Amino acid sequence: MRQVHVVDHPLVQHKLTLMRETERSTQGFRRLLNEIGMLLAYEVTRDLPLEEHEIQTPVAPMRAPKLAGKKLVFAPILRAGMGFVDGMLELVPSARIAHIGLYRDPKTLQAVEYYFKAPPDVAERLVIVLDPMLATANSAVAAVDRLKERGCRELRLVCLLAAPEGVERFHGVHPEVPIWTAAIDERLDSHGYIVPGLGDAGDRMFGTR
């Protein structure tokens, strides 16, 4: 699929398999999501621009690359998106955080916003939206809609799992926003869950139902 990057690194695939297992504990699931978040952050930032700076090593002066431009913004969709944040901040500790509170109406499956908070200059930064499950894509579409309303134009989406229907729906609305995911599963079931999937990521991460 165009604009979809499946991260097939062996460590990512191994950890994803462990997360799928029904008997995985809440603690174990949360730890694995944190670890995969770091690995996915490495992939989604692979092409960030660099610029050379004059520095002094203990031996000699040199010109060496540093990240160019303003710092990144990670934008987790609450609540499950928070599972990615700590791992990604380990890799990019200077990143800013935007919080997007959305929940899925159980009857309509539509996203309902209840909270939004972003850095004042978010429109001037690369924003990486975090949502572990791209199922119906209603939450991801609503989050990107909201960020575009704030003037954001450089956006990327990171998810753990995607359904083909979710990818199609998301790119039907936001075709220019690339997606990074660990896997694209078979389909959605009648309740809007990814099959075979791993269940509800938020419930498994927080021990709720």
C-alpha beads as a LAMMPS data file, in Angstrom:
LAMMPS data file: protein, C-alpha beads

209 atoms
208 bonds

1 atom types
1 bond types

-500.0 500.0 xlo xhi
-500.0 500.0 ylo yhi
-500.0 500.0 zlo zhi

Masses

1 110.0

Atoms # bond

1 1 1 0.000 0.000 0.000
2 1 1 1.264 3.476 -0.824
3 1 1 2.248 5.597 2.145
4 1 1 2.148 2.557 4.489
5 1 1 5.393 1.329 6.079
6 1 1 5.227 -2.092 7.761
7 1 1 8.102 -2.382 10.238
8 1 1 9.241 -5.981 9.843
9 1 1 12.268 -5.813 12.138
10 1 1 12.596 -9.178 13.953
11 1 1 12.481 -7.571 17.409
12 1 1 9.274 -5.712 16.553
13 1 1 7.625 -8.856 15.190
14 1 1 8.725 -10.973 18.173
15 1 1 7.410 -8.453 20.699
16 1 1 4.143 -8.081 18.791
17 1 1 3.599 -11.833 18.933
18 1 1 4.125 -11.796 22.709
19 1 1 1.564 -8.989 23.020
20 1 1 -1.023 -10.941 21.036
21 1 1 -0.991 -13.857 23.501
22 1 1 -4.097 -13.996 25.672
23 1 1 -2.168 -14.938 28.829
24 1 1 0.193 -11.925 28.639
25 1 1 -0.096 -9.965 31.904
26 1 1 -1.040 -6.300 32.102
27 1 1 2.480 -5.499 33.259
28 1 1 4.015 -7.513 30.439
29 1 1 1.734 -5.987 27.820
30 1 1 2.536 -2.461 29.015
31 1 1 6.279 -3.131 29.004
32 1 1 6.204 -4.594 25.498
33 1 1 4.165 -1.672 24.156
34 1 1 6.744 0.682 25.640
35 1 1 9.587 -1.259 23.985
36 1 1 7.856 -1.410 20.599
37 1 1 7.164 2.311 20.887
38 1 1 10.901 2.959 21.027
39 1 1 11.556 0.715 18.009
40 1 1 8.789 2.320 15.965
41 1 1 10.075 5.782 16.903
42 1 1 13.424 4.786 15.430
43 1 1 11.733 3.894 12.132
44 1 1 9.373 6.868 11.854
45 1 1 12.249 9.315 12.460
46 1 1 14.681 7.622 10.067
47 1 1 14.562 10.462 7.502
48 1 1 14.661 13.496 9.806
49 1 1 16.790 16.303 8.341
50 1 1 20.272 16.971 9.697
51 1 1 22.549 19.998 9.616
52 1 1 26.254 20.215 10.395
53 1 1 27.604 22.064 13.440
54 1 1 31.077 22.906 14.621
55 1 1 31.895 20.906 17.761
56 1 1 34.964 20.094 19.832
57 1 1 35.759 16.465 20.659
58 1 1 38.342 15.594 23.351
59 1 1 40.821 15.194 20.480
60 1 1 40.037 17.789 17.810
61 1 1 37.418 20.163 16.375
62 1 1 35.117 18.827 13.669
63 1 1 31.868 19.390 11.812
64 1 1 29.210 16.878 12.837
65 1 1 25.468 16.384 12.176
66 1 1 22.662 17.372 14.541
67 1 1 18.909 17.348 14.000
68 1 1 17.703 20.364 12.049
69 1 1 14.587 22.417 12.689
70 1 1 12.164 22.483 15.605
71 1 1 11.642 19.606 17.997
72 1 1 9.095 16.880 17.265
73 1 1 5.616 16.624 18.739
74 1 1 4.288 13.218 19.785
75 1 1 0.480 13.277 19.797
76 1 1 -0.971 10.220 21.565
77 1 1 -4.675 9.557 21.200
78 1 1 -5.889 8.954 24.747
79 1 1 -5.865 6.594 26.332
80 1 1 -4.068 3.736 24.592
81 1 1 -1.716 6.031 22.673
82 1 1 -0.001 6.889 25.965
83 1 1 1.507 3.403 25.927
84 1 1 3.887 4.508 23.177
85 1 1 5.021 7.761 24.780
86 1 1 7.601 6.684 27.367
87 1 1 9.493 4.484 24.925
88 1 1 9.523 7.189 22.282
89 1 1 10.692 9.813 24.775
90 1 1 13.602 7.539 25.678
91 1 1 14.734 7.948 22.093
92 1 1 13.681 11.599 21.600
93 1 1 13.661 13.127 25.129
94 1 1 13.290 16.705 23.877
95 1 1 10.037 16.063 21.999
96 1 1 6.906 17.994 22.910
97 1 1 3.645 16.175 23.710
98 1 1 0.139 16.944 22.470
99 1 1 -2.786 15.094 24.074
100 1 1 -5.870 14.195 22.052
101 1 1 -8.727 12.723 24.082
102 1 1 -11.107 10.623 21.982
103 1 1 -13.360 7.691 22.760
104 1 1 -15.253 5.392 20.424
105 1 1 -19.029 5.480 20.772
106 1 1 -19.940 1.800 21.250
107 1 1 -23.072 2.083 19.087
108 1 1 -21.928 4.235 16.173
109 1 1 -18.160 3.503 16.425
110 1 1 -17.622 7.234 15.786
111 1 1 -14.904 9.167 17.638
112 1 1 -16.045 11.616 20.305
113 1 1 -13.552 14.267 21.451
114 1 1 -13.334 15.157 25.147
115 1 1 -9.870 16.773 25.429
116 1 1 -7.260 18.492 23.271
117 1 1 -4.027 20.190 24.394
118 1 1 -1.047 20.924 22.142
119 1 1 2.056 23.132 22.147
120 1 1 1.172 26.655 20.931
121 1 1 3.513 26.344 17.941
122 1 1 2.440 22.806 17.020
123 1 1 1.742 23.918 13.434
124 1 1 5.457 24.630 12.945
125 1 1 6.579 21.141 13.970
126 1 1 6.505 17.578 12.655
127 1 1 3.656 15.878 14.526
128 1 1 3.637 12.099 15.009
129 1 1 0.169 10.820 15.940
130 1 1 0.174 7.711 18.144
131 1 1 -2.698 5.220 18.176
132 1 1 -1.935 1.520 18.790
133 1 1 -4.935 0.190 16.850
134 1 1 -5.944 1.481 13.419
135 1 1 -9.248 -0.376 13.238
136 1 1 -12.141 1.687 11.848
137 1 1 -9.680 4.640 11.748
138 1 1 -12.388 6.987 13.048
139 1 1 -10.213 8.130 15.968
140 1 1 -7.108 8.598 13.815
141 1 1 -9.091 10.564 11.213
142 1 1 -10.615 12.775 13.931
143 1 1 -7.205 13.385 15.529
144 1 1 -5.599 14.433 12.255
145 1 1 -8.639 16.578 11.427
146 1 1 -8.170 18.391 14.738
147 1 1 -4.435 18.882 14.218
148 1 1 -5.019 20.234 10.724
149 1 1 -7.496 22.709 12.211
150 1 1 -4.568 23.958 14.297
151 1 1 -2.528 24.455 11.136
152 1 1 -0.428 21.259 11.211
153 1 1 0.733 20.189 7.769
154 1 1 3.590 17.760 8.481
155 1 1 1.962 14.730 10.057
156 1 1 2.728 11.027 10.445
157 1 1 0.732 8.203 12.061
158 1 1 2.238 5.365 14.098
159 1 1 0.175 2.342 15.110
160 1 1 0.887 -1.136 16.399
161 1 1 -1.722 -2.943 14.298
162 1 1 -3.840 -1.892 11.339
163 1 1 -6.816 -3.393 9.541
164 1 1 -7.068 -3.026 5.756
165 1 1 -10.385 -1.228 6.249
166 1 1 -8.730 1.245 8.627
167 1 1 -5.892 2.002 6.229
168 1 1 -8.357 2.546 3.379
169 1 1 -10.587 4.791 5.470
170 1 1 -7.686 6.837 6.856
171 1 1 -6.056 7.405 3.486
172 1 1 -9.431 8.117 1.933
173 1 1 -9.540 11.238 4.115
174 1 1 -5.841 11.996 4.663
175 1 1 -3.997 10.430 1.699
176 1 1 -0.828 12.462 2.253
177 1 1 -0.244 11.289 5.855
178 1 1 2.077 8.247 5.936
179 1 1 1.457 5.331 8.296
180 1 1 4.009 3.232 10.190
181 1 1 2.714 -0.036 11.656
182 1 1 4.076 -3.350 12.922
183 1 1 1.465 -5.388 11.010
184 1 1 -1.636 -5.232 8.830
185 1 1 -4.037 -7.921 10.014
186 1 1 -6.821 -9.702 8.110
187 1 1 -9.976 -7.661 8.709
188 1 1 -12.397 -6.066 11.157
189 1 1 -15.133 -8.052 12.901
190 1 1 -18.737 -6.875 13.268
191 1 1 -17.815 -4.928 16.428
192 1 1 -14.987 -3.013 14.773
193 1 1 -12.165 -5.033 16.351
194 1 1 -9.080 -6.119 14.401
195 1 1 -8.904 -9.853 13.590
196 1 1 -6.809 -11.714 14.717
197 1 1 -5.568 -8.605 16.532
198 1 1 -4.792 -8.534 20.225
199 1 1 -8.026 -7.286 21.798
200 1 1 -8.537 -3.790 23.181
201 1 1 -5.072 -2.260 23.649
202 1 1 -6.246 0.252 26.260
203 1 1 -7.969 -2.376 28.378
204 1 1 -4.990 -4.718 28.198
205 1 1 -2.559 -1.925 29.060
206 1 1 -4.525 -0.592 32.042
207 1 1 -6.199 -3.794 33.266
208 1 1 -9.735 -2.561 32.554
209 1 1 -12.694 -3.826 30.521

Bonds

1 1 1 2
2 1 2 3
3 1 3 4
4 1 4 5
5 1 5 6
6 1 6 7
7 1 7 8
8 1 8 9
9 1 9 10
10 1 10 11
11 1 11 12
12 1 12 13
13 1 13 14
14 1 14 15
15 1 15 16
16 1 16 17
17 1 17 18
18 1 18 19
19 1 19 20
20 1 20 21
21 1 21 22
22 1 22 23
23 1 23 24
24 1 24 25
25 1 25 26
26 1 26 27
27 1 27 28
28 1 28 29
29 1 29 30
30 1 30 31
31 1 31 32
32 1 32 33
33 1 33 34
34 1 34 35
35 1 35 36
36 1 36 37
37 1 37 38
38 1 38 39
39 1 39 40
40 1 40 41
41 1 41 42
42 1 42 43
43 1 43 44
44 1 44 45
45 1 45 46
46 1 46 47
47 1 47 48
48 1 48 49
49 1 49 50
50 1 50 51
51 1 51 52
52 1 52 53
53 1 53 54
54 1 54 55
55 1 55 56
56 1 56 57
57 1 57 58
58 1 58 59
59 1 59 60
60 1 60 61
61 1 61 62
62 1 62 63
63 1 63 64
64 1 64 65
65 1 65 66
66 1 66 67
67 1 67 68
68 1 68 69
69 1 69 70
70 1 70 71
71 1 71 72
72 1 72 73
73 1 73 74
74 1 74 75
75 1 75 76
76 1 76 77
77 1 77 78
78 1 78 79
79 1 79 80
80 1 80 81
81 1 81 82
82 1 82 83
83 1 83 84
84 1 84 85
85 1 85 86
86 1 86 87
87 1 87 88
88 1 88 89
89 1 89 90
90 1 90 91
91 1 91 92
92 1 92 93
93 1 93 94
94 1 94 95
95 1 95 96
96 1 96 97
97 1 97 98
98 1 98 99
99 1 99 100
100 1 100 101
101 1 101 102
102 1 102 103
103 1 103 104
104 1 104 105
105 1 105 106
106 1 106 107
107 1 107 108
108 1 108 109
109 1 109 110
110 1 110 111
111 1 111 112
112 1 112 113
113 1 113 114
114 1 114 115
115 1 115 116
116 1 116 117
117 1 117 118
118 1 118 119
119 1 119 120
120 1 120 121
121 1 121 122
122 1 122 123
123 1 123 124
124 1 124 125
125 1 125 126
126 1 126 127
127 1 127 128
128 1 128 129
129 1 129 130
130 1 130 131
131 1 131 132
132 1 132 133
133 1 133 134
134 1 134 135
135 1 135 136
136 1 136 137
137 1 137 138
138 1 138 139
139 1 139 140
140 1 140 141
141 1 141 142
142 1 142 143
143 1 143 144
144 1 144 145
145 1 145 146
146 1 146 147
147 1 147 148
148 1 148 149
149 1 149 150
150 1 150 151
151 1 151 152
152 1 152 153
153 1 153 154
154 1 154 155
155 1 155 156
156 1 156 157
157 1 157 158
158 1 158 159
159 1 159 160
160 1 160 161
161 1 161 162
162 1 162 163
163 1 163 164
164 1 164 165
165 1 165 166
166 1 166 167
167 1 167 168
168 1 168 169
169 1 169 170
170 1 170 171
171 1 171 172
172 1 172 173
173 1 173 174
174 1 174 175
175 1 175 176
176 1 176 177
177 1 177 178
178 1 178 179
179 1 179 180
180 1 180 181
181 1 181 182
182 1 182 183
183 1 183 184
184 1 184 185
185 1 185 186
186 1 186 187
187 1 187 188
188 1 188 189
189 1 189 190
190 1 190 191
191 1 191 192
192 1 192 193
193 1 193 194
194 1 194 195
195 1 195 196
196 1 196 197
197 1 197 198
198 1 198 199
199 1 199 200
200 1 200 201
201 1 201 202
202 1 202 203
203 1 203 204
204 1 204 205
205 1 205 206
206 1 206 207
207 1 207 208
208 1 208 209
